[in-house]
Amino acid sequence: MNTLKFKTTINCDACVAKVTPVLNEQENVNNWSVDTENLDKVLTVEGERIDEADLVKSLSKIGYKAERI
């Protein structure tokens, strides 16, 4: 299983609620979480052969930025 981490603009519980359907629909993503307490608002994604570009693009479509760290 691979683990990817992203610095994001997902700031609060309402933001997490908005991204939940998008992240749950991602192929090959088994688990994800957002640390909104971290200054970088770190999104951690676990799965096999995750399409990083598609994930970033999907978040961008709903107004959130994600940058791999």
Backbone atoms as SQL, in Angstrom:
CREATE TABLE atoms (id INTEGER PRIMARY KEY, chain TEXT, resi INTEGER, resn TEXT, atom TEXT, x REAL, y REAL, z REAL);
INSERT INTO atoms VALUES
  (1, 'A', 1, 'MET', 'N', 0.848, -1.184, 0.000),
  (2, 'A', 1, 'MET', 'CA', 0.000, 0.000, 0.000),
  (3, 'A', 1, 'MET', 'C', 0.887, 1.239, 0.000),
  (4, 'A', 2, 'ASN', 'N', 0.517, 2.214, -0.796),
  (5, 'A', 2, 'ASN', 'CA', 1.241, 3.470, -0.870),
  (6, 'A', 2, 'ASN', 'C', 0.544, 4.514, -0.007),
  (7, 'A', 3, 'THR', 'N', 1.337, 5.432, 0.525),
  (8, 'A', 3, 'THR', 'CA', 0.796, 6.553, 1.286),
  (9, 'A', 3, 'THR', 'C', 1.312, 7.838, 0.657),
  (10, 'A', 4, 'LEU', 'N', 0.381, 8.705, 0.263),
  (11, 'A', 4, 'LEU', 'CA', 0.733, 9.998, -0.294),
  (12, 'A', 4, 'LEU', 'C', 0.258, 11.078, 0.659),
  (13, 'A', 5, 'LYS', 'N', 1.054, 12.154, 0.761),
  (14, 'A', 5, 'LYS', 'CA', 0.682, 13.284, 1.615),
  (15, 'A', 5, 'LYS', 'C', 0.667, 14.548, 0.771),
  (16, 'A', 6, 'PHE', 'N', -0.334, 15.390, 1.046),
  (17, 'A', 6, 'PHE', 'CA', -0.512, 16.628, 0.302),
  (18, 'A', 6, 'PHE', 'C', -0.738, 17.790, 1.260),
  (19, 'A', 7, 'LYS', 'N', -0.123, 18.921, 0.957),
  (20, 'A', 7, 'LYS', 'CA', -0.437, 20.177, 1.627),
  (21, 'A', 7, 'LYS', 'C', -1.684, 20.701, 0.915),
  (22, 'A', 8, 'THR', 'N', -2.722, 21.064, 1.684),
  (23, 'A', 8, 'THR', 'CA', -3.997, 21.434, 1.060),
  (24, 'A', 8, 'THR', 'C', -4.554, 22.744, 1.601),
  (25, 'A', 9, 'THR', 'N', -5.670, 23.139, 1.023),
  (26, 'A', 9, 'THR', 'CA', -6.446, 24.287, 1.519),
  (27, 'A', 9, 'THR', 'C', -7.751, 23.808, 2.160),
  (28, 'A', 10, 'ILE', 'N', -7.769, 22.564, 2.634),
  (29, 'A', 10, 'ILE', 'CA', -8.930, 21.997, 3.324),
  (30, 'A', 10, 'ILE', 'C', -8.812, 22.408, 4.793),
  (31, 'A', 11, 'ASN', 'N', -9.578, 23.443, 5.190),
  (32, 'A', 11, 'ASN', 'CA', -9.349, 24.109, 6.473),
  (33, 'A', 11, 'ASN', 'C', -10.171, 23.642, 7.655),
  (34, 'A', 12, 'CYS', 'N', -11.380, 23.109, 7.425),
  (35, 'A', 12, 'CYS', 'CA', -12.294, 22.894, 8.547),
  (36, 'A', 12, 'CYS', 'C', -13.177, 21.676, 8.296),
  (37, 'A', 13, 'ASP', 'N', -14.029, 21.392, 9.254),
  (38, 'A', 13, 'ASP', 'CA', -14.930, 20.242, 9.126),
  (39, 'A', 13, 'ASP', 'C', -15.881, 20.385, 7.942),
  (40, 'A', 14, 'ALA', 'N', -16.324, 21.602, 7.659),
  (41, 'A', 14, 'ALA', 'CA', -17.206, 21.817, 6.505),
  (42, 'A', 14, 'ALA', 'C', -16.465, 21.520, 5.202),
  (43, 'A', 15, 'CYS', 'N', -15.191, 21.883, 5.167),
  (44, 'A', 15, 'CYS', 'CA', -14.368, 21.584, 3.991),
  (45, 'A', 15, 'CYS', 'C', -14.198, 20.071, 3.836),
  (46, 'A', 16, 'VAL', 'N', -13.946, 19.395, 4.936),
  (47, 'A', 16, 'VAL', 'CA', -13.794, 17.939, 4.906),
  (48, 'A', 16, 'VAL', 'C', -15.085, 17.301, 4.388),
  (49, 'A', 17, 'ALA', 'N', -16.214, 17.805, 4.844),
  (50, 'A', 17, 'ALA', 'CA', -17.501, 17.275, 4.376),
  (51, 'A', 17, 'ALA', 'C', -17.665, 17.474, 2.872),
  (52, 'A', 18, 'LYS', 'N', -17.170, 18.603, 2.359),
  (53, 'A', 18, 'LYS', 'CA', -17.296, 18.892, 0.930),
  (54, 'A', 18, 'LYS', 'C', -16.394, 17.980, 0.087),
  (55, 'A', 19, 'VAL', 'N', -15.196, 17.659, 0.592),
  (56, 'A', 19, 'VAL', 'CA', -14.270, 16.826, -0.189),
  (57, 'A', 19, 'VAL', 'C', -14.531, 15.334, -0.018),
  (58, 'A', 20, 'THR', 'N', -15.288, 14.952, 1.000),
  (59, 'A', 20, 'THR', 'CA', -15.529, 13.535, 1.275),
  (60, 'A', 20, 'THR', 'C', -16.057, 12.761, 0.062),
  (61, 'A', 21, 'PRO', 'N', -17.114, 13.226, -0.615),
  (62, 'A', 21, 'PRO', 'CA', -17.602, 12.451, -1.764),
  (63, 'A', 21, 'PRO', 'C', -16.559, 12.336, -2.878),
  (64, 'A', 22, 'VAL', 'N', -15.801, 13.395, -3.088),
  (65, 'A', 22, 'VAL', 'CA', -14.782, 13.394, -4.143),
  (66, 'A', 22, 'VAL', 'C', -13.679, 12.384, -3.825),
  (67, 'A', 23, 'LEU', 'N', -13.206, 12.398, -2.594),
  (68, 'A', 23, 'LEU', 'CA', -12.128, 11.479, -2.212),
  (69, 'A', 23, 'LEU', 'C', -12.623, 10.035, -2.137),
  (70, 'A', 24, 'ASN', 'N', -13.856, 9.847, -1.712),
  (71, 'A', 24, 'ASN', 'CA', -14.402, 8.487, -1.635),
  (72, 'A', 24, 'ASN', 'C', -14.595, 7.868, -3.013),
  (73, 'A', 25, 'GLU', 'N', -14.760, 8.701, -4.038),
  (74, 'A', 25, 'GLU', 'CA', -14.945, 8.208, -5.402),
  (75, 'A', 25, 'GLU', 'C', -13.627, 7.899, -6.110),
  (76, 'A', 26, 'GLN', 'N', -12.500, 8.296, -5.536),
  (77, 'A', 26, 'GLN', 'CA', -11.208, 8.073, -6.176),
  (78, 'A', 26, 'GLN', 'C', -10.895, 6.584, -6.260),
  (79, 'A', 27, 'GLU', 'N', -10.504, 6.149, -7.449),
  (80, 'A', 27, 'GLU', 'CA', -10.121, 4.747, -7.629),
  (81, 'A', 27, 'GLU', 'C', -8.835, 4.459, -6.874),
  (82, 'A', 28, 'ASN', 'N', -8.738, 3.277, -6.339),
  (83, 'A', 28, 'ASN', 'CA', -7.541, 2.777, -5.666),
  (84, 'A', 28, 'ASN', 'C', -7.235, 3.461, -4.340),
  (85, 'A', 29, 'VAL', 'N', -8.113, 4.338, -3.855),
  (86, 'A', 29, 'VAL', 'CA', -7.919, 4.963, -2.544),
  (87, 'A', 29, 'VAL', 'C', -8.664, 4.125, -1.513),
  (88, 'A', 30, 'ASN', 'N', -7.922, 3.578, -0.561),
  (89, 'A', 30, 'ASN', 'CA', -8.524, 2.742, 0.474),
  (90, 'A', 30, 'ASN', 'C', -8.900, 3.536, 1.718),
  (91, 'A', 31, 'ASN', 'N', -8.104, 4.574, 2.006),
  (92, 'A', 31, 'ASN', 'CA', -8.305, 5.341, 3.227),
  (93, 'A', 31, 'ASN', 'C', -7.728, 6.733, 3.019),
  (94, 'A', 32, 'TRP', 'N', -8.326, 7.718, 3.661),
  (95, 'A', 32, 'TRP', 'CA', -7.794, 9.077, 3.598),
  (96, 'A', 32, 'TRP', 'C', -8.179, 9.821, 4.865),
  (97, 'A', 33, 'SER', 'N', -7.410, 10.851, 5.182),
  (98, 'A', 33, 'SER', 'CA', -7.713, 11.702, 6.328),
  (99, 'A', 33, 'SER', 'C', -7.074, 13.065, 6.108),
  (100, 'A', 34, 'VAL', 'N', -7.635, 14.082, 6.770),
  (101, 'A', 34, 'VAL', 'CA', -7.096, 15.430, 6.703),
  (102, 'A', 34, 'VAL', 'C', -6.814, 15.903, 8.117),
  (103, 'A', 35, 'ASP', 'N', -5.595, 16.370, 8.343),
  (104, 'A', 35, 'ASP', 'CA', -5.219, 16.923, 9.645),
  (105, 'A', 35, 'ASP', 'C', -5.427, 18.433, 9.583),
  (106, 'A', 36, 'THR', 'N', -6.621, 18.888, 9.955),
  (107, 'A', 36, 'THR', 'CA', -6.925, 20.316, 9.890),
  (108, 'A', 36, 'THR', 'C', -6.252, 21.103, 11.008),
  (109, 'A', 37, 'GLU', 'N', -5.681, 20.424, 11.986),
  (110, 'A', 37, 'GLU', 'CA', -4.956, 21.095, 13.071),
  (111, 'A', 37, 'GLU', 'C', -3.538, 21.478, 12.627),
  (112, 'A', 38, 'ASN', 'N', -3.001, 20.777, 11.634),
  (113, 'A', 38, 'ASN', 'CA', -1.670, 21.055, 11.097),
  (114, 'A', 38, 'ASN', 'C', -1.738, 22.329, 10.259),
  (115, 'A', 39, 'LEU', 'N', -0.736, 23.185, 10.355),
  (116, 'A', 39, 'LEU', 'CA', -0.719, 24.433, 9.583),
  (117, 'A', 39, 'LEU', 'C', -0.794, 24.193, 8.079),
  (118, 'A', 40, 'ASP', 'N', -0.259, 23.060, 7.620),
  (119, 'A', 40, 'ASP', 'CA', -0.277, 22.727, 6.199),
  (120, 'A', 40, 'ASP', 'C', -1.537, 21.975, 5.772),
  (121, 'A', 41, 'LYS', 'N', -2.451, 21.707, 6.727),
  (122, 'A', 41, 'LYS', 'CA', -3.718, 21.008, 6.422),
  (123, 'A', 41, 'LYS', 'C', -3.442, 19.747, 5.603),
  (124, 'A', 42, 'VAL', 'N', -2.665, 18.848, 6.181),
  (125, 'A', 42, 'VAL', 'CA', -2.136, 17.687, 5.475),
  (126, 'A', 42, 'VAL', 'C', -3.212, 16.629, 5.208),
  (127, 'A', 43, 'LEU', 'N', -3.352, 16.317, 3.922),
  (128, 'A', 43, 'LEU', 'CA', -4.217, 15.233, 3.461),
  (129, 'A', 43, 'LEU', 'C', -3.342, 14.007, 3.275),
  (130, 'A', 44, 'THR', 'N', -3.686, 12.917, 3.945),
  (131, 'A', 44, 'THR', 'CA', -2.978, 11.653, 3.809),
  (132, 'A', 44, 'THR', 'C', -3.891, 10.673, 3.093),
  (133, 'A', 45, 'VAL', 'N', -3.379, 10.098, 2.011),
  (134, 'A', 45, 'VAL', 'CA', -4.166, 9.180, 1.188),
  (135, 'A', 45, 'VAL', 'C', -3.420, 7.854, 1.107),
  (136, 'A', 46, 'GLU', 'N', -4.135, 6.754, 1.365),
  (137, 'A', 46, 'GLU', 'CA', -3.532, 5.421, 1.287),
  (138, 'A', 46, 'GLU', 'C', -4.246, 4.590, 0.233),
  (139, 'A', 47, 'GLY', 'N', -3.477, 3.809, -0.508),
  (140, 'A', 47, 'GLY', 'CA', -4.056, 2.939, -1.518),
  (141, 'A', 47, 'GLY', 'C', -2.995, 2.389, -2.445),
  (142, 'A', 48, 'GLU', 'N', -3.438, 1.740, -3.497),
  (143, 'A', 48, 'GLU', 'CA', -2.541, 1.150, -4.491),
  (144, 'A', 48, 'GLU', 'C', -2.684, 1.904, -5.807),
  (145, 'A', 49, 'ARG', 'N', -1.563, 2.253, -6.412),
  (146, 'A', 49, 'ARG', 'CA', -1.540, 2.911, -7.725),
  (147, 'A', 49, 'ARG', 'C', -2.512, 4.093, -7.788),
  (148, 'A', 50, 'ILE', 'N', -2.411, 4.977, -6.815),
  (149, 'A', 50, 'ILE', 'CA', -3.260, 6.166, -6.759),
  (150, 'A', 50, 'ILE', 'C', -2.866, 7.105, -7.891),
  (151, 'A', 51, 'ASP', 'N', -3.856, 7.608, -8.615),
  (152, 'A', 51, 'ASP', 'CA', -3.618, 8.570, -9.691),
  (153, 'A', 51, 'ASP', 'C', -3.536, 9.960, -9.056),
  (154, 'A', 52, 'GLU', 'N', -2.307, 10.368, -8.747),
  (155, 'A', 52, 'GLU', 'CA', -2.079, 11.637, -8.050),
  (156, 'A', 52, 'GLU', 'C', -2.642, 12.821, -8.834),
  (157, 'A', 53, 'ALA', 'N', -2.399, 12.857, -10.134),
  (158, 'A', 53, 'ALA', 'CA', -2.873, 13.975, -10.959),
  (159, 'A', 53, 'ALA', 'C', -4.395, 14.062, -10.953),
  (160, 'A', 54, 'ASP', 'N', -5.071, 12.925, -11.022),
  (161, 'A', 54, 'ASP', 'CA', -6.538, 12.909, -11.011),
  (162, 'A', 54, 'ASP', 'C', -7.067, 13.380, -9.666),
  (163, 'A', 55, 'LEU', 'N', -6.428, 12.960, -8.594),
  (164, 'A', 55, 'LEU', 'CA', -6.847, 13.367, -7.257),
  (165, 'A', 55, 'LEU', 'C', -6.736, 14.883, -7.106),
  (166, 'A', 56, 'VAL', 'N', -5.592, 15.445, -7.501),
  (167, 'A', 56, 'VAL', 'CA', -5.374, 16.893, -7.401),
  (168, 'A', 56, 'VAL', 'C', -6.389, 17.637, -8.279),
  (169, 'A', 57, 'LYS', 'N', -6.623, 17.137, -9.480),
  (170, 'A', 57, 'LYS', 'CA', -7.574, 17.767, -10.406),
  (171, 'A', 57, 'LYS', 'C', -8.995, 17.723, -9.838),
  (172, 'A', 58, 'SER', 'N', -9.381, 16.599, -9.251),
  (173, 'A', 58, 'SER', 'CA', -10.721, 16.461, -8.670),
  (174, 'A', 58, 'SER', 'C', -10.931, 17.448, -7.523),
  (175, 'A', 59, 'LEU', 'N', -9.920, 17.631, -6.689),
  (176, 'A', 59, 'LEU', 'CA', -10.026, 18.598, -5.593),
  (177, 'A', 59, 'LEU', 'C', -10.076, 20.022, -6.134),
  (178, 'A', 60, 'SER', 'N', -9.314, 20.279, -7.169),
  (179, 'A', 60, 'SER', 'CA', -9.287, 21.607, -7.786),
  (180, 'A', 60, 'SER', 'C', -10.661, 21.994, -8.341),
  (181, 'A', 61, 'LYS', 'N', -11.364, 21.026, -8.902),
  (182, 'A', 61, 'LYS', 'CA', -12.695, 21.278, -9.481),
  (183, 'A', 61, 'LYS', 'C', -13.694, 21.784, -8.450),
  (184, 'A', 62, 'ILE', 'N', -13.490, 21.426, -7.179),
  (185, 'A', 62, 'ILE', 'CA', -14.412, 21.887, -6.136),
  (186, 'A', 62, 'ILE', 'C', -13.788, 22.995, -5.270),
  (187, 'A', 63, 'GLY', 'N', -12.662, 23.556, -5.747),
  (188, 'A', 63, 'GLY', 'CA', -12.109, 24.747, -5.111),
  (189, 'A', 63, 'GLY', 'C', -10.988, 24.547, -4.103),
  (190, 'A', 64, 'TYR', 'N', -10.365, 23.382, -4.085),
  (191, 'A', 64, 'TYR', 'CA', -9.296, 23.117, -3.129),
  (192, 'A', 64, 'TYR', 'C', -7.983, 22.838, -3.837),
  (193, 'A', 65, 'LYS', 'N', -6.905, 23.340, -3.256),
  (194, 'A', 65, 'LYS', 'CA', -5.573, 23.078, -3.797),
  (195, 'A', 65, 'LYS', 'C', -4.938, 21.946, -3.003),
  (196, 'A', 66, 'ALA', 'N', -4.147, 21.139, -3.699),
  (197, 'A', 66, 'ALA', 'CA', -3.394, 20.055, -3.052),
  (198, 'A', 66, 'ALA', 'C', -2.034, 19.967, -3.728),
  (199, 'A', 67, 'GLU', 'N', -0.989, 19.988, -2.910),
  (200, 'A', 67, 'GLU', 'CA', 0.383, 19.919, -3.411),
  (201, 'A', 67, 'GLU', 'C', 1.112, 18.800, -2.680),
  (202, 'A', 68, 'ARG', 'N', 1.691, 17.885, -3.418),
  (203, 'A', 68, 'ARG', 'CA', 2.370, 16.728, -2.832),
  (204, 'A', 68, 'ARG', 'C', 3.531, 17.183, -1.955),
  (205, 'A', 69, 'ILE', 'N', 3.644, 16.580, -0.791),
  (206, 'A', 69, 'ILE', 'CA', 4.783, 16.858, 0.094),
  (207, 'A', 69, 'ILE', 'C', 5.519, 15.587, 0.413);
